[in-house]
Amino acid sequence: MKNRFLIVSFILVLLFIVKYSSAQHDGKRWGDMGNGNYRNMILPADYCDPDAIRIGKDYYMISSTMQFSGGIVNLHSLDIVNWKTIGYLIYSKGIYAPSLRYHDKKFRVYFTTYKNGGIYVATAKKITGPWNVQLMKDKNGVELYGLNWDDNCPLWDEDGKAYMIASNPQKNWFPILFQMSPDGTQLLDADINKLKIKTLDQTDRGTNILPEATWGEGNKIFKKDGYYYLY
């Protein structure tokens, strides 16, 4: 009797999942309605930490791989509603809040990894690749590997200088601003040995621009009309 109850319960749960999943993927319930309107969700899937840019009439978006699944997915849209997967940037486990930018005629993706603990930059002339993935370096030219930093985002200013924002999870998890080389591959005010230490002292660890903040996750930095915006 007990086994029958478990089997029936399992079947009911399975039917509920199937029904719920079908409803979530019903084209009449989400996305483009076909009449000039759209309904949330635009994408009925887990695209966490999305970052999107516009190049002319084209929109491009990337997403995290929080659950140890492979790849940073690349998507394309012409209206921010209908999206199509056009490729994957890299296959790795646990990539948090990557940032997509277009600078100096190159697409650039900044990201950190959970398993390998590195700070990376990937560049490509086309959004579909091929992508050149490399570890960023500290001010001494040492590759930034074996770290526990996350959620990095770059900014190129009008004067040619470049910066990167990032966070160090857990204690003292606030956003830190680094000076970056113009080519976007090196942090000019960071020492890898200092980055490995949990401390409030920011010597060779960038600049804490929000000393009152205790949390800095999914960092994004922009400049518009003479003002800098940090999200």
Helices and strands as residue ranges (DSSP letters): H 2-24, E 31-32, E 38-39, E 51-55, E 58-62, E 73-77, E 83-88, E 95-103, E 106-113, E 119-124, E 132-135, E 150-156, E 162-167, E 175-180, H 192-195, E 207-208, E 221-224, E 227-230
